[in-house]
Amino acid sequence: MYEKQYRLELSAPPAVLPLAGNVLAALLALRDAVRHGARPMDAEYNAAWAKLYEARTALLGAMRSSLQR
C-alpha cells in the first residue's frame, strides 16, 4: 500500500497527491474499524467504507482528468 502511494507520488501531478493521501487515510480507517470489531453490517464499518469509496472516486476522477490533458 505504501509502495503504491510512493510510486504515485513520483509520477502523479501535484493536484492528485492529496487525494491519494485521502484514500490511504480512509483505507487505514476502515482497517482500524475492522480491527476493533466492526463488521460489514455495522454502522461504523459502513461509514468507513463510504468514506473510502468517496475518496477513491475523487482520486480516480482526478487521475482521469490529468490524463486527458
All heavy atoms as TSV, in Angstrom:
chain	resi	resn	atom	element	x	y	z
A	1	MET	N	N	0.820	-1.167	0.000
A	1	MET	CA	C	0.000	0.000	0.000
A	1	MET	C	C	0.881	1.255	0.000
A	1	MET	O	O	0.660	2.156	-0.795
A	1	MET	CB	C	-0.882	-0.090	1.237
A	1	MET	CG	C	-1.790	1.033	1.469
A	1	MET	SD	S	-2.987	0.671	2.769
A	1	MET	CE	C	-1.981	0.681	4.228
A	2	TYR	N	N	1.868	1.266	0.874
A	2	TYR	CA	C	2.738	2.436	0.934
A	2	TYR	C	C	3.607	2.537	-0.322
A	2	TYR	O	O	3.896	3.630	-0.799
A	2	TYR	CB	C	3.605	2.399	2.185
A	2	TYR	CG	C	2.809	2.563	3.457
A	2	TYR	CD1	C	2.635	1.516	4.338
A	2	TYR	CD2	C	2.201	3.779	3.753
A	2	TYR	CE1	C	1.889	1.673	5.492
A	2	TYR	CE2	C	1.461	3.941	4.909
A	2	TYR	CZ	C	1.308	2.881	5.774
A	2	TYR	OH	O	0.563	3.044	6.912
A	3	GLU	N	N	3.999	1.387	-0.860
A	3	GLU	CA	C	4.801	1.390	-2.084
A	3	GLU	C	C	4.011	1.983	-3.246
A	3	GLU	O	O	4.535	2.780	-4.027
A	3	GLU	CB	C	5.244	-0.030	-2.438
A	3	GLU	CG	C	6.031	-0.093	-3.727
A	3	GLU	CD	C	6.352	-1.512	-4.164
A	3	GLU	OE1	O	6.232	-2.447	-3.352
A	3	GLU	OE2	O	6.712	-1.676	-5.338
A	4	LYS	N	N	2.744	1.616	-3.344
A	4	LYS	CA	C	1.901	2.152	-4.426
A	4	LYS	C	C	1.721	3.663	-4.279
A	4	LYS	O	O	1.755	4.395	-5.253
A	4	LYS	CB	C	0.539	1.467	-4.444
A	4	LYS	CG	C	0.595	-0.013	-4.703
A	4	LYS	CD	C	1.119	-0.299	-6.084
A	4	LYS	CE	C	1.109	-1.801	-6.325
A	4	LYS	NZ	N	1.778	-2.181	-7.540
A	5	GLN	N	N	1.555	4.121	-3.050
A	5	GLN	CA	C	1.417	5.561	-2.827
A	5	GLN	C	C	2.715	6.266	-3.212
A	5	GLN	O	O	2.696	7.327	-3.840
A	5	GLN	CB	C	1.055	5.870	-1.382
A	5	GLN	CG	C	0.868	7.367	-1.170
A	5	GLN	CD	C	0.565	7.747	0.260
A	5	GLN	OE1	O	0.664	6.944	1.166
A	5	GLN	NE2	N	0.189	8.987	0.457
A	6	TYR	N	N	3.844	5.685	-2.854
A	6	TYR	CA	C	5.132	6.290	-3.188
A	6	TYR	C	C	5.299	6.391	-4.705
A	6	TYR	O	O	5.717	7.426	-5.227
A	6	TYR	CB	C	6.264	5.470	-2.574
A	6	TYR	CG	C	7.628	6.011	-2.883
A	6	TYR	CD1	C	8.052	7.226	-2.344
A	6	TYR	CD2	C	8.499	5.321	-3.708
A	6	TYR	CE1	C	9.313	7.730	-2.639
A	6	TYR	CE2	C	9.754	5.813	-4.005
A	6	TYR	CZ	C	10.151	7.022	-3.464
A	6	TYR	OH	O	11.391	7.514	-3.761
A	7	ARG	N	N	4.945	5.325	-5.422
A	7	ARG	CA	C	5.051	5.359	-6.884
A	7	ARG	C	C	4.148	6.437	-7.468
A	7	ARG	O	O	4.523	7.135	-8.405
A	7	ARG	CB	C	4.685	4.010	-7.469
A	7	ARG	CG	C	5.745	2.978	-7.306
A	7	ARG	CD	C	5.344	1.717	-7.997
A	7	ARG	NE	N	6.356	0.694	-7.821
A	7	ARG	CZ	C	6.402	-0.416	-8.495
A	7	ARG	NH1	N	5.470	-0.665	-9.406
A	7	ARG	NH2	N	7.347	-1.294	-8.283
A	8	LEU	N	N	2.967	6.554	-6.923
A	8	LEU	CA	C	2.043	7.586	-7.392
A	8	LEU	C	C	2.616	8.975	-7.134
A	8	LEU	O	O	2.535	9.860	-7.978
A	8	LEU	CB	C	0.689	7.435	-6.702
A	8	LEU	CG	C	-0.423	8.358	-7.154
A	8	LEU	CD1	C	-0.763	8.099	-8.619
A	8	LEU	CD2	C	-1.638	8.177	-6.290
A	9	GLU	N	N	3.231	9.169	-5.976
A	9	GLU	CA	C	3.818	10.465	-5.646
A	9	GLU	C	C	4.942	10.838	-6.605
A	9	GLU	O	O	5.181	12.018	-6.854
A	9	GLU	CB	C	4.347	10.457	-4.210
A	9	GLU	CG	C	3.231	10.461	-3.182
A	9	GLU	CD	C	3.727	10.290	-1.760
A	9	GLU	OE1	O	4.941	10.107	-1.557
A	9	GLU	OE2	O	2.890	10.325	-0.854
A	10	LEU	N	N	5.630	9.847	-7.152
A	10	LEU	CA	C	6.720	10.121	-8.081
A	10	LEU	C	C	6.236	10.532	-9.470
A	10	LEU	O	O	6.925	11.264	-10.175
A	10	LEU	CB	C	7.620	8.883	-8.218
A	10	LEU	CG	C	8.461	8.539	-6.999
A	10	LEU	CD1	C	9.190	7.218	-7.238
A	10	LEU	CD2	C	9.454	9.636	-6.677
A	11	SER	N	N	5.059	10.069	-9.844
A	11	SER	CA	C	4.633	10.305	-11.221
A	11	SER	C	C	3.353	11.131	-11.381
A	11	SER	O	O	3.075	11.604	-12.473
A	11	SER	CB	C	4.453	8.963	-11.933
A	11	SER	OG	O	3.493	8.181	-11.262
A	12	ALA	N	N	2.592	11.289	-10.351
A	12	ALA	CA	C	1.302	11.982	-10.477
A	12	ALA	C	C	1.470	13.491	-10.401
A	12	ALA	O	O	2.395	13.994	-9.773
A	12	ALA	CB	C	0.364	11.519	-9.366
A	13	PRO	N	N	0.550	14.222	-11.011
A	13	PRO	CA	C	0.575	15.678	-10.880
A	13	PRO	C	C	0.285	16.080	-9.433
A	13	PRO	O	O	-0.397	15.349	-8.701
A	13	PRO	CB	C	-0.540	16.154	-11.803
A	13	PRO	CG	C	-1.145	14.966	-12.423
A	13	PRO	CD	C	-0.508	13.754	-11.881
A	14	PRO	N	N	0.775	17.222	-9.022
A	14	PRO	CA	C	0.609	17.654	-7.630
A	14	PRO	C	C	-0.849	17.699	-7.153
A	14	PRO	O	O	-1.117	17.423	-5.983
A	14	PRO	CB	C	1.229	19.046	-7.607
A	14	PRO	CG	C	2.195	19.050	-8.734
A	14	PRO	CD	C	1.608	18.152	-9.786
A	15	ALA	N	N	-1.787	17.989	-8.015
A	15	ALA	CA	C	-3.192	18.075	-7.601
A	15	ALA	C	C	-3.758	16.719	-7.180
A	15	ALA	O	O	-4.733	16.652	-6.435
A	15	ALA	CB	C	-4.027	18.654	-8.739
A	16	VAL	N	N	-3.154	15.648	-7.637
A	16	VAL	CA	C	-3.640	14.296	-7.343
A	16	VAL	C	C	-3.149	13.818	-5.974
A	16	VAL	O	O	-3.818	13.020	-5.311
A	16	VAL	CB	C	-3.197	13.329	-8.465
A	16	VAL	CG1	C	-3.463	11.881	-8.116
A	16	VAL	CG2	C	-3.887	13.693	-9.771
A	17	LEU	N	N	-2.026	14.301	-5.542
A	17	LEU	CA	C	-1.377	13.773	-4.339
A	17	LEU	C	C	-2.217	13.857	-3.069
A	17	LEU	O	O	-2.302	12.863	-2.334
A	17	LEU	CB	C	-0.016	14.435	-4.137
A	17	LEU	CG	C	0.972	14.204	-5.279
A	17	LEU	CD1	C	2.301	14.873	-4.976
A	17	LEU	CD2	C	1.155	12.736	-5.568
A	18	PRO	N	N	-2.871	14.972	-2.765
A	18	PRO	CA	C	-3.693	14.992	-1.548
A	18	PRO	C	C	-4.854	13.997	-1.611
A	18	PRO	O	O	-5.236	13.416	-0.596
A	18	PRO	CB	C	-4.217	16.419	-1.451
A	18	PRO	CG	C	-3.538	17.202	-2.494
A	18	PRO	CD	C	-2.841	16.270	-3.417
A	19	LEU	N	N	-5.365	13.772	-2.810
A	19	LEU	CA	C	-6.457	12.822	-2.960
A	19	LEU	C	C	-5.979	11.398	-2.707
A	19	LEU	O	O	-6.697	10.587	-2.129
A	19	LEU	CB	C	-7.082	12.948	-4.348
A	19	LEU	CG	C	-7.695	14.319	-4.655
A	19	LEU	CD1	C	-8.130	14.400	-6.101
A	19	LEU	CD2	C	-8.834	14.617	-3.718
A	20	ALA	N	N	-4.754	11.100	-3.118
A	20	ALA	CA	C	-4.172	9.789	-2.831
A	20	ALA	C	C	-3.983	9.623	-1.330
A	20	ALA	O	O	-4.223	8.547	-0.779
A	20	ALA	CB	C	-2.843	9.629	-3.559
A	21	GLY	N	N	-3.574	10.685	-0.670
A	21	GLY	CA	C	-3.442	10.645	0.794
A	21	GLY	C	C	-4.779	10.406	1.467
A	21	GLY	O	O	-4.861	9.685	2.469
A	22	ASN	N	N	-5.838	10.982	0.910
A	22	ASN	CA	C	-7.179	10.759	1.461
A	22	ASN	C	C	-7.597	9.303	1.333
A	22	ASN	O	O	-8.224	8.741	2.235
A	22	ASN	CB	C	-8.205	11.645	0.753
A	22	ASN	CG	C	-8.009	13.115	1.043
A	22	ASN	OD1	O	-7.304	13.498	1.961
A	22	ASN	ND2	N	-8.629	13.945	0.236
A	23	VAL	N	N	-7.263	8.682	0.211
A	23	VAL	CA	C	-7.595	7.268	0.011
A	23	VAL	C	C	-6.840	6.412	1.026
A	23	VAL	O	O	-7.422	5.525	1.655
A	23	VAL	CB	C	-7.290	6.806	-1.430
A	23	VAL	CG1	C	-7.411	5.294	-1.560
A	23	VAL	CG2	C	-8.203	7.497	-2.410
A	24	LEU	N	N	-5.572	6.696	1.199
A	24	LEU	CA	C	-4.789	5.931	2.158
A	24	LEU	C	C	-5.350	6.095	3.567
A	24	LEU	O	O	-5.519	5.112	4.297
A	24	LEU	CB	C	-3.317	6.359	2.115
A	24	LEU	CG	C	-2.390	5.625	3.086
A	24	LEU	CD1	C	-2.400	4.127	2.834
A	24	LEU	CD2	C	-0.985	6.184	2.989
A	25	ALA	N	N	-5.669	7.307	3.960
A	25	ALA	CA	C	-6.227	7.550	5.291
A	25	ALA	C	C	-7.567	6.822	5.475
A	25	ALA	O	O	-7.825	6.225	6.525
A	25	ALA	CB	C	-6.398	9.046	5.531
A	26	ALA	N	N	-8.406	6.846	4.438
A	26	ALA	CA	C	-9.700	6.172	4.515
A	26	ALA	C	C	-9.529	4.659	4.589
A	26	ALA	O	O	-10.256	3.981	5.322
A	26	ALA	CB	C	-10.561	6.561	3.317
A	27	LEU	N	N	-8.565	4.130	3.849
A	27	LEU	CA	C	-8.304	2.694	3.894
A	27	LEU	C	C	-7.812	2.276	5.276
A	27	LEU	O	O	-8.245	1.262	5.829
A	27	LEU	CB	C	-7.291	2.319	2.819
A	27	LEU	CG	C	-6.945	0.842	2.692
A	27	LEU	CD1	C	-8.197	0.011	2.407
A	27	LEU	CD2	C	-5.922	0.641	1.587
A	28	LEU	N	N	-6.937	3.072	5.844
A	28	LEU	CA	C	-6.445	2.776	7.194
A	28	LEU	C	C	-7.557	2.886	8.229
A	28	LEU	O	O	-7.609	2.098	9.179
A	28	LEU	CB	C	-5.276	3.697	7.546
A	28	LEU	CG	C	-4.011	3.498	6.715
A	28	LEU	CD1	C	-2.975	4.557	7.063
A	28	LEU	CD2	C	-3.448	2.103	6.891
A	29	ALA	N	N	-8.469	3.825	8.045
A	29	ALA	CA	C	-9.607	3.965	8.959
A	29	ALA	C	C	-10.516	2.738	8.878
A	29	ALA	O	O	-11.008	2.248	9.902
A	29	ALA	CB	C	-10.383	5.240	8.658
A	30	LEU	N	N	-10.734	2.234	7.664
A	30	LEU	CA	C	-11.536	1.018	7.504
A	30	LEU	C	C	-10.837	-0.161	8.169
A	30	LEU	O	O	-11.464	-0.951	8.876
A	30	LEU	CB	C	-11.795	0.730	6.030
A	30	LEU	CG	C	-12.588	-0.541	5.727
A	30	LEU	CD1	C	-13.975	-0.488	6.349
A	30	LEU	CD2	C	-12.675	-0.767	4.222
A	31	ARG	N	N	-9.546	-0.270	7.960
A	31	ARG	CA	C	-8.775	-1.335	8.604
A	31	ARG	C	C	-8.900	-1.260	10.121
A	31	ARG	O	O	-9.121	-2.266	10.790
A	31	ARG	CB	C	-7.300	-1.225	8.213
A	31	ARG	CG	C	-6.425	-2.278	8.889
A	31	ARG	CD	C	-4.992	-1.873	9.014
A	31	ARG	NE	N	-4.854	-0.668	9.820
A	31	ARG	CZ	C	-3.707	-0.041	9.993
A	31	ARG	NH1	N	-2.618	-0.456	9.380
A	31	ARG	NH2	N	-3.648	1.034	10.760
A	32	ASP	N	N	-8.785	-0.058	10.662
A	32	ASP	CA	C	-8.883	0.118	12.106
A	32	ASP	C	C	-10.271	-0.240	12.626
A	32	ASP	O	O	-10.406	-0.837	13.692
A	32	ASP	CB	C	-8.514	1.543	12.504
A	32	ASP	CG	C	-7.044	1.845	12.286
A	32	ASP	OD1	O	-6.239	0.891	12.116
A	32	ASP	OD2	O	-6.684	3.035	12.271
A	33	ALA	N	N	-11.294	0.107	11.865
A	33	ALA	CA	C	-12.663	-0.236	12.268
A	33	ALA	C	C	-12.829	-1.755	12.342
A	33	ALA	O	O	-13.415	-2.281	13.296
A	33	ALA	CB	C	-13.673	0.372	11.299
A	34	VAL	N	N	-12.288	-2.447	11.351
A	34	VAL	CA	C	-12.366	-3.910	11.337
A	34	VAL	C	C	-11.564	-4.486	12.496
A	34	VAL	O	O	-12.001	-5.423	13.169
A	34	VAL	CB	C	-11.895	-4.470	9.980
A	34	VAL	CG1	C	-11.741	-5.986	10.022
A	34	VAL	CG2	C	-12.868	-4.065	8.883
A	35	ARG	N	N	-10.396	-3.926	12.749
A	35	ARG	CA	C	-9.584	-4.380	13.895
A	35	ARG	C	C	-10.334	-4.254	15.209
A	35	ARG	O	O	-10.138	-5.038	16.123
A	35	ARG	CB	C	-8.306	-3.554	14.001
A	35	ARG	CG	C	-7.192	-4.026	13.155
A	35	ARG	CD	C	-5.948	-3.241	13.507
A	35	ARG	NE	N	-4.830	-3.703	12.735
A	35	ARG	CZ	C	-3.651	-3.112	12.737
A	35	ARG	NH1	N	-3.455	-2.024	13.455
A	35	ARG	NH2	N	-2.673	-3.586	12.013
A	36	HIS	N	N	-11.171	-3.234	15.299
A	36	HIS	CA	C	-11.925	-3.009	16.536
A	36	HIS	C	C	-13.256	-3.747	16.548
A	36	HIS	O	O	-14.103	-3.481	17.391
A	36	HIS	CB	C	-12.132	-1.505	16.761
A	36	HIS	CG	C	-10.855	-0.815	17.102
A	36	HIS	ND1	N	-10.224	0.036	16.226
A	36	HIS	CD2	C	-10.076	-0.860	18.209
A	36	HIS	CE1	C	-9.105	0.482	16.780
A	36	HIS	NE2	N	-8.989	-0.049	17.974
A	37	GLY	N	N	-13.454	-4.631	15.587
A	37	GLY	CA	C	-14.617	-5.497	15.610
A	37	GLY	C	C	-15.770	-5.124	14.714
A	37	GLY	O	O	-16.793	-5.802	14.717
A	38	ALA	N	N	-15.650	-4.068	13.937
A	38	ALA	CA	C	-16.743	-3.679	13.044
A	38	ALA	C	C	-16.910	-4.733	11.955
A	38	ALA	O	O	-15.933	-5.260	11.424
A	38	ALA	CB	C	-16.466	-2.320	12.424
A	39	ARG	N	N	-18.149	-5.010	11.651
A	39	ARG	CA	C	-18.491	-5.990	10.623
A	39	ARG	C	C	-19.282	-5.288	9.513
A	39	ARG	O	O	-19.851	-4.229	9.734
A	39	ARG	CB	C	-19.321	-7.127	11.218
A	39	ARG	CG	C	-18.609	-7.895	12.305
A	39	ARG	CD	C	-17.489	-8.741	11.711
A	39	ARG	NE	N	-16.776	-9.465	12.758
A	39	ARG	CZ	C	-15.510	-9.257	13.062
A	39	ARG	NH1	N	-14.824	-8.337	12.429
A	39	ARG	NH2	N	-14.906	-9.961	13.992
A	40	PRO	N	N	-19.364	-5.911	8.331
A	40	PRO	CA	C	-19.998	-5.249	7.194
A	40	PRO	C	C	-21.396	-4.679	7.404
A	40	PRO	O	O	-21.775	-3.759	6.710
A	40	PRO	CB	C	-20.000	-6.336	6.115
A	40	PRO	CG	C	-18.765	-7.115	6.424
A	40	PRO	CD	C	-18.706	-7.148	7.921
A	41	MET	N	N	-22.160	-5.143	8.324
A	41	MET	CA	C	-23.495	-4.576	8.541
A	41	MET	C	C	-23.524	-3.524	9.658
A	41	MET	O	O	-24.562	-2.929	9.914
A	41	MET	CB	C	-24.506	-5.683	8.858
A	41	MET	CG	C	-24.788	-6.570	7.683
A	41	MET	SD	S	-25.484	-5.582	6.329
A	41	MET	CE	C	-25.118	-6.586	4.948
A	42	ASP	N	N	-22.391	-3.270	10.283
A	42	ASP	CA	C	-22.315	-2.278	11.359
A	42	ASP	C	C	-22.233	-0.866	10.790
A	42	ASP	O	O	-21.650	-0.639	9.727
A	42	ASP	CB	C	-21.088	-2.515	12.244
A	42	ASP	CG	C	-21.119	-3.840	12.989
A	42	ASP	OD1	O	-22.213	-4.425	13.095
A	42	ASP	OD2	O	-20.050	-4.277	13.450
A	43	ALA	N	N	-22.789	0.092	11.517
A	43	ALA	CA	C	-22.765	1.489	11.084
A	43	ALA	C	C	-21.338	2.007	10.954
A	43	ALA	O	O	-21.021	2.735	10.004
A	43	ALA	CB	C	-23.556	2.354	12.060
A	44	GLU	N	N	-20.474	1.637	11.888
A	44	GLU	CA	C	-19.078	2.099	11.847
A	44	GLU	C	C	-18.373	1.599	10.585
A	44	GLU	O	O	-17.665	2.343	9.907
A	44	GLU	CB	C	-18.324	1.626	13.090
A	44	GLU	CG	C	-16.883	2.079	13.129
A	44	GLU	CD	C	-16.095	1.529	14.310
A	44	GLU	OE1	O	-16.624	0.693	15.068
A	44	GLU	OE2	O	-14.938	1.938	14.456
A	45	TYR	N	N	-18.579	0.347	10.267
A	45	TYR	CA	C	-17.979	-0.240	9.062
A	45	TYR	C	C	-18.506	0.459	7.815
A	45	TYR	O	O	-17.739	0.845	6.929
A	45	TYR	CB	C	-18.280	-1.739	9.000
A	45	TYR	CG	C	-17.690	-2.424	7.803
A	45	TYR	CD1	C	-16.462	-3.070	7.883
A	45	TYR	CD2	C	-18.350	-2.438	6.575
A	45	TYR	CE1	C	-15.909	-3.708	6.785
A	45	TYR	CE2	C	-17.809	-3.063	5.467
A	45	TYR	CZ	C	-16.595	-3.701	5.579
A	45	TYR	OH	O	-16.051	-4.315	4.484
A	46	ASN	N	N	-19.833	0.607	7.741
A	46	ASN	CA	C	-20.440	1.223	6.563
A	46	ASN	C	C	-19.995	2.672	6.378
A	46	ASN	O	O	-19.784	3.115	5.251
A	46	ASN	CB	C	-21.961	1.126	6.636
A	46	ASN	CG	C	-22.436	-0.301	6.424
A	46	ASN	OD1	O	-21.780	-1.085	5.763
A	46	ASN	ND2	N	-23.564	-0.634	7.004
A	47	ALA	N	N	-19.835	3.406	7.467
A	47	ALA	CA	C	-19.360	4.789	7.375
A	47	ALA	C	C	-17.922	4.833	6.865
A	47	ALA	O	O	-17.580	5.656	6.001
A	47	ALA	CB	C	-19.472	5.472	8.730
A	48	ALA	N	N	-17.083	3.939	7.386
A	48	ALA	CA	C	-15.686	3.891	6.943
A	48	ALA	C	C	-15.604	3.475	5.475
A	48	ALA	O	O	-14.805	4.024	4.707
A	48	ALA	CB	C	-14.884	2.939	7.827
A	49	TRP	N	N	-16.436	2.508	5.075
A	49	TRP	CA	C	-16.456	2.058	3.684
A	49	TRP	C	C	-16.913	3.187	2.754
A	49	TRP	O	O	-16.336	3.389	1.676
A	49	TRP	CB	C	-17.359	0.837	3.535
A	49	TRP	CG	C	-17.415	0.344	2.124
A	49	TRP	CD1	C	-18.439	0.515	1.249
A	49	TRP	CD2	C	-16.394	-0.352	1.405
A	49	TRP	NE1	N	-18.123	-0.039	0.025
A	49	TRP	CE2	C	-16.874	-0.579	0.100
A	49	TRP	CE3	C	-15.121	-0.793	1.744
A	49	TRP	CZ2	C	-16.118	-1.237	-0.862
A	49	TRP	CZ3	C	-14.379	-1.464	0.773
A	49	TRP	CH2	C	-14.879	-1.677	-0.503
A	50	ALA	N	N	-17.923	3.931	3.167
A	50	ALA	CA	C	-18.425	5.042	2.349
A	50	ALA	C	C	-17.353	6.110	2.164
A	50	ALA	O	O	-17.196	6.649	1.057
A	50	ALA	CB	C	-19.673	5.644	2.986
A	51	LYS	N	N	-16.600	6.416	3.215
A	51	LYS	CA	C	-15.514	7.401	3.092
A	51	LYS	C	C	-14.439	6.912	2.132
A	51	LYS	O	O	-13.907	7.683	1.333
A	51	LYS	CB	C	-14.915	7.711	4.461
A	51	LYS	CG	C	-15.795	8.591	5.301
A	51	LYS	CD	C	-15.125	8.954	6.608
A	51	LYS	CE	C	-16.061	9.816	7.451
A	51	LYS	NZ	N	-15.454	10.173	8.732
A	52	LEU	N	N	-14.124	5.628	2.207
A	52	LEU	CA	C	-13.135	5.061	1.296
A	52	LEU	C	C	-13.637	5.137	-0.142
A	52	LEU	O	O	-12.902	5.523	-1.052
A	52	LEU	CB	C	-12.815	3.614	1.678
A	52	LEU	CG	C	-11.866	2.857	0.750
A	52	LEU	CD1	C	-10.528	3.572	0.620
A	52	LEU	CD2	C	-11.678	1.428	1.239
A	53	TYR	N	N	-14.877	4.789	-0.358
A	53	TYR	CA	C	-15.466	4.830	-1.700
A	53	TYR	C	C	-15.436	6.257	-2.255
A	53	TYR	O	O	-15.058	6.472	-3.406
A	53	TYR	CB	C	-16.900	4.289	-1.661
A	53	TYR	CG	C	-17.552	4.261	-3.011
A	53	TYR	CD1	C	-17.299	3.225	-3.909
A	53	TYR	CD2	C	-18.406	5.283	-3.412
A	53	TYR	CE1	C	-17.883	3.206	-5.160
A	53	TYR	CE2	C	-19.004	5.264	-4.664
A	53	TYR	CZ	C	-18.734	4.225	-5.532
A	53	TYR	OH	O	-19.314	4.223	-6.776
A	54	GLU	N	N	-15.825	7.223	-1.436
A	54	GLU	CA	C	-15.823	8.624	-1.877
A	54	GLU	C	C	-14.414	9.106	-2.197
A	54	GLU	O	O	-14.196	9.787	-3.205
A	54	GLU	CB	C	-16.439	9.506	-0.804
A	54	GLU	CG	C	-17.923	9.316	-0.621
A	54	GLU	CD	C	-18.459	10.015	0.619
A	54	GLU	OE1	O	-17.750	10.883	1.184
A	54	GLU	OE2	O	-19.585	9.694	1.022
A	55	ALA	N	N	-13.460	8.759	-1.343
A	55	ALA	CA	C	-12.074	9.179	-1.557
A	55	ALA	C	C	-11.511	8.547	-2.826
A	55	ALA	O	O	-10.836	9.210	-3.622
A	55	ALA	CB	C	-11.218	8.809	-0.346
A	56	ARG	N	N	-11.804	7.281	-3.026
A	56	ARG	CA	C	-11.325	6.576	-4.220
A	56	ARG	C	C	-11.947	7.165	-5.482
A	56	ARG	O	O	-11.270	7.361	-6.490
A	56	ARG	CB	C	-11.649	5.090	-4.113
A	56	ARG	CG	C	-11.175	4.276	-5.280
A	56	ARG	CD	C	-11.572	2.807	-5.100
A	56	ARG	NE	N	-11.213	2.039	-6.258
A	56	ARG	CZ	C	-11.994	1.869	-7.341
A	56	ARG	NH1	N	-13.181	2.429	-7.388
A	56	ARG	NH2	N	-11.584	1.148	-8.355
A	57	THR	N	N	-13.233	7.448	-5.441
A	57	THR	CA	C	-13.921	8.032	-6.587
A	57	THR	C	C	-13.317	9.386	-6.958
A	57	THR	O	O	-13.084	9.682	-8.137
A	57	THR	CB	C	-15.428	8.163	-6.295
A	57	THR	OG1	O	-15.956	6.860	-6.027
A	57	THR	CG2	C	-16.174	8.781	-7.458
A	58	ALA	N	N	-13.029	10.201	-5.950
A	58	ALA	CA	C	-12.413	11.512	-6.195
A	58	ALA	C	C	-11.018	11.353	-6.800
A	58	ALA	O	O	-10.648	12.077	-7.741
A	58	ALA	CB	C	-12.346	12.315	-4.902
A	59	LEU	N	N	-10.246	10.411	-6.285
A	59	LEU	CA	C	-8.896	10.176	-6.805
A	59	LEU	C	C	-8.953	9.711	-8.254
A	59	LEU	O	O	-8.213	10.226	-9.104
A	59	LEU	CB	C	-8.158	9.146	-5.949
A	59	LEU	CG	C	-6.788	8.705	-6.458
A	59	LEU	CD1	C	-5.829	9.888	-6.540
A	59	LEU	CD2	C	-6.221	7.597	-5.587
A	60	LEU	N	N	-9.810	8.759	-8.543
A	60	LEU	CA	C	-9.910	8.265	-9.923
A	60	LEU	C	C	-10.340	9.370	-10.883
A	60	LEU	O	O	-9.821	9.453	-12.005
A	60	LEU	CB	C	-10.875	7.080	-9.993
A	60	LEU	CG	C	-10.388	5.796	-9.331
A	60	LEU	CD1	C	-11.479	4.732	-9.374
A	60	LEU	CD2	C	-9.113	5.298	-9.964
A	61	GLY	N	N	-11.256	10.212	-10.448
A	61	GLY	CA	C	-11.678	11.337	-11.287
A	61	GLY	C	C	-10.534	12.282	-11.582
A	61	GLY	O	O	-10.351	12.722	-12.729
A	62	ALA	N	N	-9.744	12.592	-10.576
A	62	ALA	CA	C	-8.602	13.493	-10.761
A	62	ALA	C	C	-7.534	12.855	-11.647
A	62	ALA	O	O	-6.932	13.534	-12.495
A	62	ALA	CB	C	-8.002	13.863	-9.408
A	63	MET	N	N	-7.321	11.565	-11.483
A	63	MET	CA	C	-6.331	10.878	-12.307
A	63	MET	C	C	-6.784	10.855	-13.768
A	63	MET	O	O	-5.977	11.102	-14.676
A	63	MET	CB	C	-6.097	9.463	-11.780
A	63	MET	CG	C	-5.387	9.444	-10.442
A	63	MET	SD	S	-5.335	7.806	-9.690
A	63	MET	CE	C	-4.150	6.995	-10.743
A	64	ARG	N	N	-8.057	10.571	-13.997
A	64	ARG	CA	C	-8.574	10.574	-15.374
A	64	ARG	C	C	-8.450	11.961	-16.001
A	64	ARG	O	O	-8.084	12.107	-17.160
A	64	ARG	CB	C	-10.017	10.101	-15.382
A	64	ARG	CG	C	-10.153	8.631	-15.177
A	64	ARG	CD	C	-11.604	8.163	-15.301
A	64	ARG	NE	N	-11.673	6.749	-15.050
A	64	ARG	CZ	C	-12.325	6.197	-14.031
A	64	ARG	NH1	N	-12.995	6.964	-13.175
A	64	ARG	NH2	N	-12.334	4.897	-13.866
A	65	SER	N	N	-8.760	12.963	-15.208
A	65	SER	CA	C	-8.663	14.350	-15.684
A	65	SER	C	C	-7.240	14.693	-16.080
A	65	SER	O	O	-7.007	15.342	-17.108
A	65	SER	CB	C	-9.097	15.294	-14.578
A	65	SER	OG	O	-10.238	15.969	-14.901
A	66	SER	N	N	-6.299	14.291	-15.269
A	66	SER	CA	C	-4.896	14.620	-15.550
A	66	SER	C	C	-4.387	13.895	-16.793
A	66	SER	O	O	-3.520	14.414	-17.494
A	66	SER	CB	C	-4.021	14.296	-14.341
A	66	SER	OG	O	-3.855	12.895	-14.200
A	67	LEU	N	N	-4.952	12.741	-17.099
A	67	LEU	CA	C	-4.527	12.007	-18.286
A	67	LEU	C	C	-5.135	12.565	-19.565
A	67	LEU	O	O	-4.595	12.357	-20.648
A	67	LEU	CB	C	-4.892	10.520	-18.141
A	67	LEU	CG	C	-4.115	9.776	-17.070
A	67	LEU	CD1	C	-4.683	8.365	-16.908
A	67	LEU	CD2	C	-2.637	9.712	-17.397
A	68	GLN	N	N	-6.231	13.281	-19.458
A	68	GLN	CA	C	-6.899	13.830	-20.637
A	68	GLN	C	C	-6.275	15.121	-21.121
A	68	GLN	O	O	-6.591	15.599	-22.192
A	68	GLN	CB	C	-8.384	14.048	-20.339
A	68	GLN	CG	C	-9.136	12.761	-20.178
A	68	GLN	CD	C	-10.581	12.977	-19.781
A	68	GLN	OE1	O	-11.002	14.084	-19.491
A	68	GLN	NE2	N	-11.335	11.901	-19.734
A	69	ARG	N	N	-5.414	15.697	-20.354
A	69	ARG	CA	C	-4.793	16.972	-20.752
A	69	ARG	C	C	-3.823	16.803	-21.864
A	69	ARG	O	O	-3.150	15.980	-22.142
A	69	ARG	CB	C	-4.082	17.609	-19.558
A	69	ARG	CG	C	-5.056	18.040	-18.531
A	69	ARG	CD	C	-4.354	18.710	-17.415
A	69	ARG	NE	N	-5.307	18.864	-16.322
A	69	ARG	CZ	C	-4.980	19.182	-15.120
A	69	ARG	NH1	N	-3.741	19.395	-14.805
A	69	ARG	NH2	N	-5.876	19.314	-14.197
